Amino acid sequence: MQRLSSVDPQVAQGRTKELFDTVEQALGGIPNAAKVMAHSPAVLGSYLAFSTSMGDVKIGEKLHNQLKLITSESNQCDYCTSILTAVAPAAGLSAEDILAGRTGSSEERRTKGALAFANDVLDSRGKVTDSQLAAARDAGFDDQEIVEIVASVVLGCFTNFLNNVADTELDVAKAEPVEAAACTSGACATH
């Protein structure tokens, strides 16, 4: 059961109504996470501004979404993992790309390097070692892209933490466990 209430878009007024209108126009609906954030128009507005700005990252939308997926898996956020998995195809992610994001393993050198660095950032709470930073650079990332990787992780952490606190009710199908997703994409071992 959801532990923080949702703001009802039908009764929202002022800035909250404006923000809900923006979300609905962009997404065609208002996700439950936005309804929880709407308790504070400052929070919902900041989240929307941050999310929108991250649409222009040099690392690209696909990798940005994979970084949010690995963050959601690390933070055990079923809500975010489910939403990200549901919308991933629209961001150009295949089943294999989604699985790579969720597990942190990829055949692509740059993707694997970014996901490993994201894990390093999460595990160390940002206090990565010189060798971990060098590994990100060796994977082909410049300072701008490294900043974007960290920002993707931070954005993911915000939504993960809020949805974990709220126990936000899913408004999409729950993502399969990683093991089942691996089998669906053909990456599981056969017996």
Secondary structure by P-SEA (a helix, b strand, c coil): cccccccccccccaaaaaaaaaaaaacccccaaaaaacccaaaaaaaaaaaaaaccccccaaaaaaaaaaaaaaaccaaaaaaaaaacccccccaaaaaaaaccccccaaaaaaaaaaaaaaaacccccaaaaaaaaaacccaaaaaaaaaaaaaaaaaaaaaaaacccccccccccaaaaaaaacccccc
